[in-house]
Amino acid sequence: MGETVQALLLPVCVAVFFGSLALRWKCQPADKRQRSMKERVKLAQILAAALLALMAVGYRLQRVSHEMDGRGAHEAGVAERAVLWLAK
């Protein structure tokens, strides 16, 4: 049951995230000025932080799911360890 919920949670979160970005882009006026490089870098940093947070939550939910199902300790992969270390 836990893996099914987790498997559905990540695509839903990603869809909501990109849907909100698309709505924001569509609602802005057509004659809006071009973004500066500083604004683009800031947006890239925010998107990277949001992706990191989403991955960290997903990995934590996976770990909790394994513990609740009684499967024992979950062996963390390289990507999981890196994301959890960066999220601290």
C-alpha positions, 0 to 999 in steps of 0.5 A: 500500500505504501509503495503505491501511494508513493509511486503516485505521489511523485508524478502528481507533485511534479505535474502540479509544479510544472502546471503552476509554472505553465499557468504563471507563464501563460498569465503574464502580459505579452509585452513584459520585459525580457528577464536579466541574467541575474533573474534567470540565475535566481529562477534556476536556483529556486527550481533546483532547490524545489527539485532537491526538496521534492526528491528528499521528501520522496526518499524519506517517504520511501524509507518510512514506507520500508520501516512501516512494512517491516522490511528492515533497513533500506539500503540507500543508493548513491543518489539518495545519499547525495540528496539527503546530504544536500537537504540537511 
